[in-house]
Amino acid sequence: MSGELPPNINIKEPRWDQSTFIGRAKHFFTVTDPRNILLTNEQLEAARKVVHDYRQGIIPSGLTENELWRAKYIYDSAFHPDTGEKMILIGRMSAQVPMNMTITGCMMTFYRTTPAVLFWQWINQSFNAVVNYTNRSGDAPLTVNELGTAYVSATTGAVATALGLNALTKHVSPLIGRFVPFAAVAAANCINIPLMRQRELKVGIPVTDENGNRLGESANAAKQAITQVVVSRILMAAPGMAIPPFIMNTLEKKAFLKRFPWMSAPVQVGIVGFCLVFATPLCCALFPQKSSMSVTSLEAELQARIRETYPELRRVYFNKGL
């Protein structure tokens, strides 16, 4: 074995302390960096090789610690933490800002007619379904039938909720009407995420001890994981959907947008994008990616198995998804 690096850097865990919000924020600013979606397949495979080789004690000559961590974060941005599979491009967290800024900006620009609301909410919920499937927890595969059922139920429920809320805009002021897309997205997230991850609620997600030894599957852990993801996704959408209405309501009264009304959508997309650059990593950081819960909160059967094998164990850990 050759090289300048020590072989004991723990690249299974993030570079920064995940017990603090600041550490998690630094981690997610790196993972959600939109520049990661521009990386080629060759660059992704090169990063995967560096990570896998290092884990097996193979250190290329001249590899520095910063280069190792860069490879680890490229790997994390494109490959699923449980399955190791390359994730769908638009489902990766690094695609969140460019995709969401475009979709959210259009939702908030074209919200006055039912066909426009229907189209953009369907686009949004289809995108959310891809993201929720891509960033699910666990390694159990979904059948095509299960995936299709989850997609149809999630998008139908979410779009119906959005249309119902949109009907209320006829009875409120124009400024309040601009907030209806956010209310629709918040309500839709509460429907879309659990439905796209319903298999986890049925069969559970893998739980481990602190060292990563698998102990079994828990539906109770899945409930906690999905709840945390729903909360973080709603708060993630909040700045980009709550701040622009005030700005756009003022700008549309100015001469510039009256003269160039077609600029309304690009301006709104830009404002939303600026908000999301910060909201996406900060809201991902609200809860640890490697979440935990007390053994006593698990199902009785799993508790009994753990107590029999690991009587001193008090907490279990699991990937909550994103």
C-alpha positions as CSV (number, residue, x, y, z in Angstrom):
1,M,0.0,0.0,0.0
2,S,1.4,3.4,-1.0
3,G,0.3,7.0,-0.6
4,E,0.5,9.9,1.8
5,L,-2.9,9.5,3.5
6,P,-3.4,7.5,6.7
7,P,-5.8,4.5,6.1
8,N,-8.1,5.3,9.1
9,I,-10.0,8.4,7.9
10,N,-13.7,7.6,8.5
11,I,-15.3,8.4,5.1
12,K,-18.4,6.4,5.9
13,E,-19.4,9.5,8.0
14,P,-19.6,13.1,6.9
15,R,-16.5,15.3,7.3
16,W,-18.2,17.6,9.8
17,D,-19.7,16.8,13.2
18,Q,-23.3,15.7,12.6
19,S,-24.4,16.2,16.2
20,T,-24.5,20.0,15.6
21,F,-26.6,22.0,13.2
22,I,-23.6,23.9,11.9
23,G,-21.8,20.6,11.0
24,R,-24.9,19.2,9.3
25,A,-25.3,22.5,7.4
26,K,-21.7,22.4,6.1
27,H,-22.3,18.8,5.0
28,F,-25.5,19.6,3.1
29,F,-24.2,22.8,1.4
30,T,-21.7,20.4,-0.1
31,V,-24.1,17.6,-1.0
32,T,-26.7,20.0,-2.5
33,D,-24.2,22.0,-4.5
34,P,-25.9,22.4,-7.9
35,R,-22.6,22.2,-9.7
36,N,-22.5,18.4,-8.9
37,I,-25.2,17.7,-11.5
38,L,-22.7,18.9,-14.2
39,L,-20.3,16.1,-13.4
40,T,-19.8,13.5,-16.1
41,N,-20.3,9.8,-15.6
42,E,-16.5,9.4,-15.8
43,Q,-16.0,11.8,-13.0
44,L,-18.7,10.1,-10.9
45,E,-17.2,6.6,-11.5
46,A,-13.7,8.0,-10.7
47,A,-15.0,9.3,-7.4
48,R,-16.7,6.0,-6.6
49,K,-13.4,4.1,-7.4
50,V,-11.4,6.4,-5.0
51,V,-14.0,5.9,-2.2
52,H,-14.3,2.1,-2.7
53,D,-10.5,1.7,-3.0
54,Y,-9.8,3.7,0.1
55,R,-12.3,1.7,2.1
56,Q,-10.4,-1.4,1.1
57,G,-7.1,0.1,2.1
58,I,-5.9,1.0,-1.4
59,I,-4.6,4.5,-1.5
60,P,-3.4,6.0,-4.8
61,S,-0.1,7.7,-4.7
62,G,-0.3,11.4,-4.3
63,L,-4.0,11.4,-3.1
64,T,-4.5,14.3,-0.6
65,E,-7.1,14.4,2.2
66,N,-9.0,17.2,0.5
67,E,-9.1,15.2,-2.7
68,L,-10.4,12.1,-0.8
69,W,-13.2,14.2,0.9
70,R,-14.1,15.8,-2.5
71,A,-14.4,12.3,-4.0
72,K,-16.5,11.2,-1.0
73,Y,-18.9,14.1,-1.5
74,I,-19.2,13.6,-5.2
75,Y,-20.0,9.9,-4.5
76,D,-22.6,10.9,-1.8
77,S,-24.3,13.3,-4.2
78,A,-24.9,10.7,-6.9
79,F,-25.1,7.3,-5.2
80,H,-27.8,6.0,-2.8
81,P,-26.4,5.5,0.7
82,D,-28.2,2.2,1.3
83,T,-28.3,0.6,-2.1
84,G,-25.1,2.1,-3.6
85,E,-27.0,2.6,-6.9
86,K,-26.5,5.7,-9.1
87,M,-29.5,7.9,-8.4
88,I,-31.7,9.4,-11.2
89,L,-30.2,12.8,-12.1
90,I,-33.2,15.0,-11.3
91,G,-33.8,13.0,-8.1
92,R,-30.4,13.9,-6.6
93,M,-30.3,16.6,-3.9
94,S,-27.9,18.6,-6.1
95,A,-30.7,19.0,-8.6
96,Q,-33.1,20.4,-6.1
97,V,-32.2,24.1,-6.5
98,P,-32.3,24.3,-10.4
99,M,-35.4,22.1,-10.6
100,N,-37.4,23.6,-7.8
101,M,-36.6,27.2,-8.7
102,T,-38.0,26.6,-12.2
103,I,-41.1,24.7,-11.1
104,T,-41.8,26.9,-8.1
105,G,-41.3,30.1,-10.0
106,C,-43.7,28.9,-12.7
107,M,-46.3,27.7,-10.1
108,M,-46.2,31.2,-8.5
109,T,-46.4,33.0,-11.8
110,F,-49.2,30.9,-13.4
111,Y,-51.6,30.4,-10.5
112,R,-54.6,32.3,-11.7
113,T,-56.3,29.7,-14.0
114,T,-57.3,26.1,-13.2
115,P,-55.5,24.6,-16.2
116,A,-52.3,26.4,-15.3
117,V,-52.6,25.3,-11.7
118,L,-53.4,21.7,-12.7
119,F,-50.4,21.5,-15.1
120,W,-47.8,23.0,-12.8
121,Q,-49.0,21.1,-9.7
122,W,-48.9,17.9,-11.7
123,I,-45.3,18.8,-12.9
124,N,-44.3,19.6,-9.3
125,Q,-45.8,16.5,-7.8
126,S,-44.3,14.3,-10.5
127,F,-40.9,15.8,-9.8
128,N,-41.5,15.3,-6.0
129,A,-42.4,11.7,-6.6
130,V,-39.1,11.1,-8.4
131,V,-37.2,12.9,-5.6
132,N,-39.1,11.0,-2.8
133,Y,-38.4,7.6,-4.6
134,T,-34.8,8.4,-5.3
135,N,-34.1,9.5,-1.7
136,R,-36.1,6.8,0.1
137,S,-34.6,5.0,3.0
138,G,-33.7,1.3,3.0
139,D,-32.6,-1.1,0.3
140,A,-35.8,-3.1,-0.4
141,P,-36.7,-2.7,-4.1
142,L,-40.1,-1.5,-5.2
143,T,-42.0,-3.5,-7.8
144,V,-43.2,-1.6,-10.9
145,N,-46.8,-2.1,-9.7
146,E,-46.0,-0.7,-6.3
147,L,-44.2,2.3,-7.8
148,G,-47.0,3.0,-10.3
149,T,-49.7,2.8,-7.5
150,A,-47.6,5.1,-5.3
151,Y,-47.1,7.6,-8.1
152,V,-50.7,7.8,-9.1
153,S,-52.1,8.0,-5.6
154,A,-49.5,10.6,-4.5
155,T,-49.8,12.9,-7.5
156,T,-53.7,12.6,-7.7
157,G,-54.1,13.4,-4.0
158,A,-51.6,16.2,-4.1
159,V,-53.0,17.9,-7.3
160,A,-56.6,17.5,-5.9
161,T,-55.5,19.3,-2.7
162,A,-53.9,22.1,-4.8
163,L,-57.0,22.6,-6.9
164,G,-59.2,22.7,-3.8
165,L,-57.0,25.4,-2.3
166,N,-56.8,27.3,-5.5
167,A,-60.6,27.6,-5.6
168,L,-60.3,29.7,-2.4
169,T,-58.3,32.4,-4.2
170,K,-61.5,33.8,-5.7
171,H,-62.5,35.0,-2.2
172,V,-59.2,36.5,-1.0
173,S,-57.0,39.5,-1.9
174,P,-54.4,39.1,-4.7
175,L,-51.5,39.1,-2.2
176,I,-53.1,36.3,-0.2
177,G,-53.8,34.5,-3.4
178,R,-50.1,34.3,-4.1
179,F,-49.6,32.2,-1.0
180,V,-52.0,29.5,-2.2
181,P,-49.3,27.6,-4.1
182,F,-47.3,27.3,-0.9
183,A,-50.3,26.0,1.1
184,A,-50.9,23.6,-1.7
185,V,-47.3,22.4,-1.8
186,A,-47.2,22.0,2.0
187,A,-50.4,20.0,2.0
188,A,-49.3,18.0,-1.0
189,N,-45.9,17.1,0.7
190,C,-47.9,15.5,3.5
191,I,-49.6,13.3,1.0
192,N,-46.9,12.7,-1.6
193,I,-44.0,11.7,0.7
194,P,-45.8,9.0,2.8
195,L,-47.4,7.6,-0.3
196,M,-44.2,7.4,-2.4
197,R,-42.5,5.8,0.7
198,Q,-45.5,3.6,1.8
199,R,-43.5,0.4,1.4
200,E,-41.3,1.6,4.3
201,L,-44.3,2.1,6.5
202,K,-45.5,-1.4,5.7
203,V,-42.3,-3.5,6.0
204,G,-40.0,-1.0,7.8
205,I,-36.5,0.4,7.2
206,P,-33.2,-1.1,8.3
207,V,-32.0,-0.1,11.8
208,T,-28.5,-0.6,13.0
209,D,-26.3,-0.1,16.1
210,E,-23.8,2.7,16.3
211,N,-21.3,0.7,14.4
212,G,-23.6,0.0,11.5
213,N,-24.5,-3.7,12.4
214,R,-27.9,-4.4,11.0
215,L,-30.5,-5.3,13.7
216,G,-33.7,-5.7,11.7
217,E,-36.4,-3.5,10.0
218,S,-38.7,-1.2,11.8
219,A,-41.9,0.5,10.6
220,N,-41.8,2.8,13.7
221,A,-38.4,4.1,12.5
222,A,-39.9,4.7,9.1
223,K,-42.7,6.8,10.6
224,Q,-40.1,9.0,12.4
225,A,-38.0,9.2,9.3
226,I,-40.9,10.2,7.0
227,T,-42.2,12.8,9.5
228,Q,-38.8,14.5,9.7
229,V,-38.6,14.6,5.9
230,V,-42.1,16.1,5.6
231,V,-41.3,18.8,8.1
232,S,-37.9,19.7,6.4
233,R,-39.4,19.7,2.9
234,I,-42.3,22.0,3.9
235,L,-39.8,24.4,5.6
236,M,-37.5,24.1,2.6
237,A,-40.2,25.4,0.3
238,A,-41.3,28.2,2.7
239,P,-38.7,30.9,2.0
240,G,-38.9,30.5,-1.8
241,M,-42.7,30.6,-1.7
242,A,-43.3,33.1,1.1
243,I,-40.8,35.8,0.3
244,P,-41.3,36.3,-3.5
245,P,-45.0,37.1,-3.3
246,F,-44.2,40.3,-1.3
247,I,-41.4,41.2,-3.7
248,M,-43.4,40.4,-6.9
249,N,-46.5,42.2,-5.6
250,T,-44.4,45.4,-5.3
251,L,-42.5,44.9,-8.6
252,E,-45.6,44.3,-10.7
253,K,-46.7,47.8,-9.8
254,K,-43.5,49.3,-11.1
255,A,-43.0,50.6,-14.6
256,F,-40.5,47.9,-15.6
257,L,-42.8,44.9,-15.3
258,K,-45.7,46.9,-16.6
259,R,-43.6,47.6,-19.7
260,F,-42.1,44.1,-19.9
261,P,-44.7,41.7,-18.3
262,W,-43.0,38.7,-19.9
263,M,-40.1,39.3,-17.4
264,S,-42.4,38.4,-14.5
265,A,-41.6,34.6,-14.7
266,P,-37.8,34.9,-15.1
267,V,-37.6,37.5,-12.2
268,Q,-39.7,35.2,-10.0
269,V,-37.7,32.1,-10.8
270,G,-34.5,34.1,-10.0
271,I,-35.8,35.2,-6.6
272,V,-37.0,31.7,-5.8
273,G,-33.6,30.3,-6.8
274,F,-31.8,32.7,-4.5
275,C,-33.9,31.6,-1.6
276,L,-33.5,27.9,-2.3
277,V,-29.7,28.0,-2.5
278,F,-29.8,28.6,1.2
279,A,-33.1,27.0,2.3
280,T,-32.3,23.6,0.7
281,P,-29.1,22.7,2.7
282,L,-30.3,24.5,5.9
283,C,-33.6,22.6,6.0
284,C,-31.9,19.3,5.1
285,A,-29.7,20.0,8.1
286,L,-32.6,20.3,10.6
287,F,-32.4,16.6,11.4
288,P,-29.4,14.2,11.3
289,Q,-29.2,12.1,8.2
290,K,-28.3,9.2,10.4
291,S,-31.3,9.5,12.7
292,S,-31.8,7.6,15.9
293,M,-34.5,6.4,18.3
294,S,-34.7,4.6,21.6
295,V,-34.9,0.8,21.5
296,T,-38.1,1.1,23.7
297,S,-39.8,2.9,20.8
298,L,-39.4,0.0,18.4
299,E,-41.9,-2.8,17.8
300,A,-42.2,-5.3,20.6
301,E,-40.9,-8.2,18.5
302,L,-37.8,-6.3,17.4
303,Q,-37.2,-5.0,20.9
304,A,-37.2,-8.6,22.1
305,R,-34.7,-9.7,19.4
306,I,-32.3,-6.8,20.2
307,R,-32.5,-7.4,24.0
308,E,-31.6,-11.0,23.5
309,T,-28.6,-10.2,21.3
310,Y,-27.5,-6.8,22.5
311,P,-28.9,-6.4,26.1
312,E,-26.9,-3.2,26.7
313,L,-28.1,-1.4,23.6
314,R,-30.2,1.7,24.2
315,R,-30.5,3.5,20.8
316,V,-30.7,2.3,17.2
317,Y,-29.8,4.3,14.0
318,F,-31.3,4.5,10.5
319,N,-31.0,6.6,7.3
320,K,-34.0,8.9,7.4
321,G,-33.9,9.6,3.6
322,L,-34.1,13.2,2.3
